[in-house]
Amino acid sequence: MKFSEFNFHPDIAKGVKIAGFREPSPIQEEGIPLVLDGVDLVAQAHTGTGKTAAFGLPILEKIANKEIERALVITPTRELASQVSDELYHLGRFAGIRTLAVYGGVGYGRQIALINKGVDIVVATPGRLKDLYEKGKIDSFNPEIVVLDEADEMLDMGFLDAVKEIFNYIPQNRQTLLFSATMPEPIKDLAETLLYNPEYISVVRDDESTTNNKIEQSYYIIEESERDKAIVSLLESEEYNKALIFCRMKREVDRLNEYLKALGFNVAGLHGDIEQIDRDAIVRSYRQGKIDILIATDVAARGLDIKDVTHVFNYHIPFDPQSYVHRIGRTGRAGRDGKAITLVTTEEFRELQRIQKEVGASMQLAVLKLGERELSKDDVTQMKHKISSMKISNIVDPLLQELEDIDTLELIKKLLFYTVQKEGIGSFEAIGYEKEMVDAMYQEYIREEKATKRKSRRRK
């Protein structure tokens, strides 16, 4: 099937053509006609399958043909809200369709003004949207189509109650679409509550639920500020033939591409805003070995078949477990070994545990040693004070006698080095948390899981 067979409005078709869409993915081929027919829909599909276009294109088509005026997409995170809003804008911009990402952490004023002014599509996180509705700031916003995107992720993040409350403010005569990578019971219950006689489709295959055991999988627990330093250090230390780096957002691809190019890496970026002719040239150069490193979003990497990718780096952890399987499956092909390395912050540790649990991934904690860190003036002053004020005991006399054959200056250096190592100020500079700290984080995660389950049982 070709996209031209959908007979989209000319302005929507132009956006589709420039985006480089030629043949619809399975979720698009099955989902678009159903959404155009106006039915409620439950679709099981994960990030990277083209689901944004699956619900976005028919919504844009309906707006372009003046069948509806407004639509709402609810997503679990601000990053996904920005990404979905950006993609819908580019697909619908020739029809003059306006999109807006709405999330917390920024001021209300501009968001409220644009919604009330008449923006066509709002892509929002549950917390901020619920807040705006409760405070009566967007009474005039009555979407005719509502999409719940990444519903299982919203469940995991505790947003389901907020989602249900949001629907109290939305007109009943609406079309509702629910997209989810997995279908746990609470999501099925949500669909039965909010959707009317929905159609059900699934494009998740059995082989997309587990990871390839030929792939060596590891992760680094880092601070957010260490991402660039970590990816550079890993690229310098790992022996790769072709590397694929996954980012969540298009703008992250562009920024990281420029950053790595400036450092001399042979790299190119790939995302949905790149025209098809340029995309083809980039993929061809990557396949021929003229480019060593390709940075891409999940959507851009769909359909990318390169057999000799030795390393996959997750610059950001993916939005859902199936996307993790999809990403790392780009290496370890045709019986070859591969490596998958994921950068995770302490805030993302919960997501990492969920991925490991759901896809059975055997991921090893790693720490990257970068070299000895020089002592600062403050370090020297601190150690001088500690040593000068230290009391001496004869308990060390037997040990001192055993060390008499070592040169005095060399012995002093050895003891000082041992001391600063013990104090933790002369250690090797490293990227990644050590096992002891991660074990403590894991125990905290287990406690939170148990507390959540107890609360859930009490509600029932």
C-alpha positions as CSV (number, residue, x, y, z in Angstrom):
1,M,0.0,0.0,0.0
2,K,1.1,3.6,-0.7
3,F,0.3,6.7,1.3
4,S,-1.3,8.2,-1.8
5,E,-4.1,5.6,-1.5
6,F,-5.4,7.4,1.6
7,N,-6.4,10.3,-0.6
8,F,-5.4,12.9,2.0
9,H,-6.2,16.6,1.7
10,P,-3.6,18.1,-0.7
11,D,-1.9,20.1,2.1
12,I,-1.7,17.0,4.3
13,A,-0.4,14.9,1.4
14,K,2.3,17.5,0.9
15,G,3.4,17.2,4.5
16,V,3.5,13.4,4.2
17,K,5.6,13.6,1.0
18,I,8.2,16.0,2.5
19,A,8.4,13.8,5.6
20,G,9.5,11.0,3.3
21,F,6.6,8.7,4.1
22,R,6.1,6.3,1.2
23,E,4.5,3.1,2.5
24,P,2.5,3.0,5.7
25,S,3.7,0.9,8.6
26,P,1.4,-1.8,9.9
27,I,-0.1,0.4,12.6
28,Q,-0.7,3.2,10.1
29,E,-2.2,0.9,7.5
30,E,-4.6,-0.6,10.0
31,G,-5.2,2.5,12.2
32,I,-5.6,5.4,9.8
33,P,-8.8,4.1,8.1
34,L,-10.4,3.3,11.5
35,V,-9.7,6.8,12.8
36,L,-11.0,8.4,9.6
37,D,-14.2,6.4,10.0
38,G,-14.7,8.0,13.4
39,V,-14.6,4.8,15.6
40,D,-13.0,4.6,19.0
41,L,-9.8,2.7,18.8
42,V,-7.5,0.6,21.2
43,A,-4.2,0.0,19.5
44,Q,-1.2,-1.9,20.9
45,A,2.0,-0.6,19.4
46,H,5.3,0.7,20.7
47,T,7.4,3.7,20.0
48,G,9.2,3.4,16.7
49,T,6.3,1.9,14.8
50,G,4.9,5.2,13.4
51,K,2.0,5.4,15.8
52,T,2.1,9.2,16.0
53,A,1.3,9.4,12.3
54,A,-1.2,6.6,12.7
55,F,-3.4,8.8,14.9
56,G,-2.0,12.2,13.8
57,L,-2.6,12.0,10.1
58,P,-6.3,11.2,10.3
59,I,-6.7,14.0,12.9
60,L,-4.9,16.4,10.7
61,E,-7.1,15.3,7.7
62,K,-10.3,15.9,9.7
63,I,-9.1,19.4,10.7
64,A,-8.0,20.3,7.2
65,N,-11.5,19.2,5.9
66,K,-13.2,21.1,8.7
67,E,-14.8,18.0,10.0
68,I,-13.5,18.8,13.5
69,E,-11.9,21.9,15.0
70,R,-9.8,20.7,17.9
71,A,-8.0,17.6,19.1
72,L,-6.2,16.6,22.3
73,V,-3.3,14.2,22.8
74,I,-2.3,13.2,26.3
75,T,1.2,11.8,26.8
76,P,3.1,10.8,30.0
77,T,6.2,13.0,29.7
78,R,7.1,16.5,28.6
79,E,9.7,15.1,26.2
80,L,7.1,12.9,24.4
81,A,4.6,15.9,24.4
82,S,7.2,18.0,22.6
83,Q,8.1,15.3,20.2
84,V,4.5,14.5,19.2
85,S,3.6,18.2,19.0
86,D,6.6,18.8,16.7
87,E,5.8,15.9,14.4
88,L,2.2,16.9,14.1
89,Y,3.2,20.4,13.3
90,H,5.5,19.4,10.5
91,L,2.9,17.0,9.0
92,G,0.1,19.6,9.1
93,R,2.0,22.9,8.6
94,F,0.9,23.4,4.9
95,A,-2.7,23.2,6.1
96,G,-2.0,26.0,8.6
97,I,-2.7,23.6,11.5
98,R,-1.4,24.9,14.8
99,T,-0.1,22.6,17.6
100,L,0.9,23.3,21.2
101,A,2.8,21.2,23.8
102,V,1.5,21.8,27.3
103,Y,3.5,20.6,30.3
104,G,4.6,21.6,33.8
105,G,7.8,23.3,34.8
106,V,7.1,26.4,32.7
107,G,4.7,29.4,33.1
108,Y,0.9,29.0,32.6
109,G,0.4,32.3,30.7
110,R,1.5,31.5,27.2
111,Q,0.0,28.0,27.2
112,I,-3.4,29.4,28.4
113,A,-3.4,32.2,25.9
114,L,-2.6,30.0,22.9
115,I,-5.2,27.4,23.9
116,N,-8.0,30.0,24.4
117,K,-6.9,31.8,21.1
118,G,-7.8,28.6,19.3
119,V,-4.8,26.3,18.7
120,D,-5.9,23.2,16.7
121,I,-4.1,20.4,18.5
122,V,-3.0,20.4,22.2
123,V,-0.4,17.7,23.2
124,A,-0.3,17.7,27.0
125,T,0.9,15.9,30.1
126,P,-1.8,14.8,32.5
127,G,-0.6,16.8,35.5
128,R,-0.5,20.2,33.8
129,L,-3.7,19.6,31.8
130,K,-5.7,18.5,34.9
131,D,-4.5,21.6,36.7
132,L,-5.6,23.9,33.9
133,Y,-9.0,22.3,33.7
134,E,-9.5,22.3,37.5
135,K,-8.7,26.0,37.7
136,G,-11.1,26.9,34.9
137,K,-8.3,28.3,32.7
138,I,-9.3,26.5,29.5
139,D,-13.1,26.2,29.7
140,S,-13.4,26.9,26.0
141,F,-11.2,23.9,25.0
142,N,-13.5,21.1,23.9
143,P,-11.7,18.6,21.8
144,E,-13.7,16.4,19.4
145,I,-10.9,13.7,19.3
146,V,-8.8,12.7,22.3
147,V,-5.8,10.4,22.1
148,L,-4.2,8.6,25.1
149,D,-0.6,8.0,24.0
150,E,1.7,5.5,25.9
151,A,-1.2,4.6,28.2
152,D,0.8,1.9,30.0
153,E,3.6,4.4,30.7
154,M,1.0,6.7,32.3
155,L,-0.2,3.8,34.4
156,D,3.4,3.2,35.6
157,M,3.9,6.9,36.4
158,G,0.7,7.0,38.5
159,F,-1.3,9.3,36.1
160,L,-4.4,7.1,35.6
161,D,-6.5,8.9,38.2
162,A,-5.5,12.3,36.7
163,V,-6.5,11.0,33.2
164,K,-9.9,9.9,34.5
165,E,-10.5,13.3,36.1
166,I,-9.5,15.1,32.8
167,F,-12.3,13.2,31.0
168,N,-14.8,14.7,33.4
169,Y,-14.1,18.1,31.6
170,I,-14.3,16.7,28.0
171,P,-17.5,16.4,26.1
172,Q,-19.1,12.9,25.8
173,N,-19.7,13.1,22.1
174,R,-16.0,12.6,21.2
175,Q,-13.8,10.1,19.4
176,T,-11.3,8.5,21.8
177,L,-8.1,6.6,20.8
178,L,-5.9,4.7,23.2
179,F,-2.4,3.6,22.2
180,S,-0.3,1.4,24.5
181,A,2.7,-0.9,24.2
182,T,1.3,-3.4,26.6
183,M,-2.2,-4.1,27.8
184,P,-2.2,-4.7,31.6
185,E,-5.6,-5.1,33.2
186,P,-5.8,-1.4,34.4
187,I,-5.4,-0.2,30.8
188,K,-8.1,-2.6,29.6
189,D,-10.4,-1.3,32.4
190,L,-9.6,2.3,31.3
191,A,-10.5,1.5,27.7
192,E,-13.8,0.0,28.8
193,T,-14.6,3.0,30.9
194,L,-13.6,5.8,28.5
195,L,-14.1,4.4,25.0
196,Y,-17.4,3.5,23.3
197,N,-17.5,0.2,21.5
198,P,-13.9,0.4,20.4
199,E,-12.1,-1.5,17.6
200,Y,-8.9,-3.4,18.7
201,I,-5.7,-3.7,16.7
202,S,-2.2,-4.9,17.7
203,V,1.1,-4.8,15.8
204,V,3.3,-6.1,18.6
205,R,4.9,-9.4,17.5
206,D,6.1,-12.1,19.9
207,D,9.7,-11.6,18.8
208,E,9.6,-8.0,19.9
209,S,9.1,-8.9,23.6
210,T,12.5,-10.3,24.4
211,T,16.1,-9.3,23.7
212,N,18.7,-11.2,21.7
213,N,21.1,-13.1,24.0
214,K,24.0,-12.5,21.5
215,I,24.0,-8.9,22.6
216,E,26.1,-7.8,25.6
217,Q,24.0,-5.3,27.5
218,S,25.3,-2.8,30.0
219,Y,24.2,0.5,31.6
220,Y,25.8,3.4,33.4
221,I,24.1,5.3,36.1
222,I,25.1,8.9,35.5
223,E,24.2,12.5,36.4
224,E,22.2,14.4,33.7
225,S,25.2,16.8,33.2
226,E,27.5,13.8,32.4
227,R,25.6,12.6,29.2
228,D,27.9,14.2,26.7
229,K,31.1,13.4,28.6
230,A,29.9,9.8,29.0
231,I,29.0,9.3,25.3
232,V,32.3,10.8,24.2
233,S,34.3,8.7,26.6
234,L,32.5,5.5,25.5
235,L,33.1,6.2,21.8
236,E,36.8,6.7,22.6
237,S,37.1,3.6,24.7
238,E,34.9,1.1,22.8
239,E,36.1,-0.6,19.6
240,Y,33.2,-0.3,17.2
241,N,32.8,-0.9,13.5
242,K,29.5,1.0,13.1
243,A,27.8,2.7,16.1
244,L,24.2,3.7,16.4
245,I,23.2,6.3,19.0
246,F,19.5,6.7,19.9
247,C,18.1,10.0,21.2
248,R,14.5,10.6,22.2
249,M,14.1,14.0,20.4
250,K,14.9,15.4,17.0
251,R,16.6,18.5,18.5
252,E,18.8,16.2,20.7
253,V,19.9,14.4,17.5
254,D,20.8,17.7,15.9
255,R,22.7,19.1,18.9
256,L,24.6,15.8,19.6
257,N,25.5,15.5,15.9
258,E,27.0,19.0,15.9
259,Y,28.8,18.4,19.2
260,L,30.4,15.1,18.1
261,K,31.3,16.5,14.7
262,A,33.1,19.4,16.4
263,L,35.2,16.8,18.3
264,G,36.2,15.1,15.1
265,F,33.9,12.1,15.1
266,N,32.7,10.8,11.7
267,V,29.0,11.2,12.5
268,A,25.6,12.0,10.9
269,G,22.1,12.6,12.3
270,L,18.8,11.1,11.2
271,H,15.3,12.2,12.1
272,G,11.8,12.9,10.7
273,D,12.5,16.4,9.5
274,I,15.3,15.3,7.1
275,E,14.0,15.1,3.6
276,Q,13.9,11.7,1.9
277,I,16.7,12.4,-0.6
278,D,19.0,13.5,2.2
279,R,17.9,10.5,4.4
280,D,18.8,8.1,1.6
281,A,22.2,9.7,1.1
282,I,23.0,9.5,4.9
283,V,21.9,5.8,5.1
284,R,23.8,4.9,2.0
285,S,27.0,6.5,3.4
286,Y,26.5,4.7,6.8
287,R,26.0,1.4,5.0
288,Q,29.1,1.9,2.9
289,G,31.2,2.8,6.0
290,K,31.7,6.4,5.0
291,I,30.0,7.3,8.3
292,D,31.0,5.5,11.4
293,I,28.3,6.8,13.8
294,L,24.7,7.4,13.1
295,I,22.5,9.4,15.6
296,A,18.8,8.8,15.2
297,T,15.4,8.9,16.8
298,D,13.3,5.8,17.1
299,V,11.0,6.8,14.2
300,A,13.9,7.6,11.9
301,A,15.5,4.3,12.5
302,R,12.4,2.3,11.6
303,G,13.2,0.1,8.6
304,L,16.9,0.7,9.0
305,D,18.6,-2.6,8.1
306,I,22.4,-2.4,8.5
307,K,24.0,-5.8,9.2
308,D,27.4,-4.7,10.7
309,V,26.3,-2.4,13.5
310,T,28.5,-3.5,16.4
311,H,27.4,-1.0,19.1
312,V,24.0,0.6,20.0
313,F,24.2,3.5,22.5
314,N,21.1,4.7,24.2
315,Y,21.9,8.3,24.9
316,H,18.5,8.4,26.6
317,I,16.6,5.4,27.9
318,P,13.7,4.7,25.6
319,F,10.1,5.5,26.5
320,D,9.0,1.8,26.7
321,P,10.4,-1.7,27.0
322,Q,9.5,-2.7,23.5
323,S,11.4,0.3,22.1
324,Y,14.5,-1.0,24.0
325,V,14.2,-4.3,22.2
326,H,13.6,-2.5,18.9
327,R,16.7,-0.3,19.4
328,I,19.3,-2.9,20.5
329,G,18.0,-5.3,17.9
330,R,20.0,-3.2,15.4
331,T,23.1,-4.9,16.5
332,G,23.9,-8.6,17.0
333,R,22.4,-9.6,13.7
334,A,23.1,-12.6,11.5
335,G,24.6,-14.5,14.4
336,R,27.1,-11.8,15.2
337,D,27.8,-10.5,18.7
338,G,26.8,-6.9,19.5
339,K,27.0,-4.4,22.4
340,A,24.1,-2.3,23.8
341,I,25.1,0.5,26.2
342,T,22.5,2.6,28.0
343,L,23.0,5.9,29.9
344,V,20.5,6.2,32.8
345,T,20.2,9.0,35.4
346,T,19.1,8.3,39.0
347,E,15.6,9.7,38.1
348,E,15.3,7.1,35.3
349,F,16.4,4.2,37.4
350,R,12.7,3.1,37.8
351,E,12.3,3.0,34.0
352,L,15.4,0.8,33.7
353,Q,14.1,-1.7,36.2
354,R,10.8,-1.9,34.3
355,I,12.6,-2.6,31.0
356,Q,14.7,-5.3,32.6
357,K,11.6,-6.9,34.2
358,E,9.4,-6.8,31.1
359,V,11.8,-7.9,28.4
360,G,14.1,-10.2,30.5
361,A,17.1,-8.1,29.6
362,S,20.3,-9.2,31.3
363,M,21.9,-5.8,31.8
364,Q,25.2,-5.4,33.7
365,L,26.1,-2.3,35.7
366,A,29.3,-0.6,34.4
367,V,31.6,2.2,35.5
368,L,34.0,4.0,33.1
369,K,37.3,4.9,34.5
370,L,38.7,8.0,33.0
371,G,42.1,8.4,34.8
372,E,43.5,9.9,38.0
373,R,42.0,13.2,39.2
374,E,44.6,15.7,40.3
375,L,44.4,16.9,43.9
376,S,43.1,20.5,44.2
377,K,44.5,23.1,46.6
378,D,41.6,22.4,48.9
379,D,42.3,18.7,48.9
380,V,46.0,19.3,49.8
381,T,45.0,21.8,52.6
382,Q,42.4,19.4,53.9
383,M,44.8,16.4,54.0
384,K,47.7,18.4,55.5
385,H,45.4,19.5,58.3
386,K,44.2,15.9,58.9
387,I,47.7,14.4,58.9
388,S,49.2,17.2,61.1
389,S,46.5,16.8,63.7
390,M,46.5,13.0,63.7
391,K,47.6,11.3,67.0
392,I,50.3,8.7,66.8
393,S,50.1,5.3,68.5
394,N,52.8,2.7,69.0
395,I,50.4,0.1,67.5
396,V,52.0,0.7,64.1
397,D,55.6,-0.1,65.3
398,P,55.6,-3.8,64.2
399,L,54.4,-2.7,60.8
400,L,57.0,0.0,60.6
401,Q,59.7,-2.5,61.3
402,E,58.5,-4.7,58.5
403,L,58.7,-1.8,56.1
404,E,62.3,-0.7,57.0
405,D,63.7,-2.1,53.7
406,I,61.6,0.5,51.7
407,D,63.2,3.8,50.9
408,T,61.8,6.4,53.3
409,L,60.6,8.9,50.6
410,E,59.0,6.1,48.6
411,L,57.3,4.8,51.8
412,I,55.9,8.2,52.6
413,K,54.5,8.5,49.0
414,K,52.9,5.1,49.3
415,L,51.3,5.9,52.6
416,L,50.1,9.3,51.4
417,F,48.6,7.7,48.2
418,Y,46.9,5.0,50.3
419,T,45.5,7.8,52.6
420,V,44.0,9.9,49.8
421,Q,42.6,6.8,48.1
422,K,40.8,5.9,51.4
423,E,39.6,9.5,51.7
424,G,38.1,9.3,48.2
425,I,39.9,12.4,46.9
426,G,42.7,10.8,45.0
427,S,40.6,8.2,43.3
428,F,40.2,7.6,39.6
429,E,37.7,10.0,38.0
430,A,34.9,7.8,36.7
431,I,31.6,8.0,34.9
432,G,28.9,5.9,36.6
433,Y,27.8,4.9,40.1
434,E,29.4,2.0,41.8
435,K,27.6,-1.2,42.7
436,E,27.0,-0.4,46.4
437,M,25.1,2.8,45.6
438,V,23.1,1.2,42.8
439,D,22.1,-1.7,45.1
440,A,20.8,0.9,47.6
441,M,18.8,2.5,44.8
442,Y,17.4,-0.9,43.8
443,Q,16.3,-1.6,47.3
444,E,14.5,1.8,47.4
445,Y,12.9,0.9,44.1
446,I,11.6,-2.4,45.6
447,R,10.2,-0.6,48.6
448,E,8.4,1.9,46.4
449,E,6.9,-1.0,44.3
450,K,5.6,-2.7,47.4
451,A,4.2,0.6,48.8
452,T,2.4,1.2,45.4
453,K,0.9,-2.3,45.5
454,R,-0.3,-1.9,49.0
455,K,-2.0,1.4,48.1
456,S,-3.6,-0.3,45.1
457,R,-5.0,-3.1,47.2
458,R,-6.4,-0.6,49.7
459,R,-8.2,1.3,46.9
460,K,-9.8,-2.0,45.7
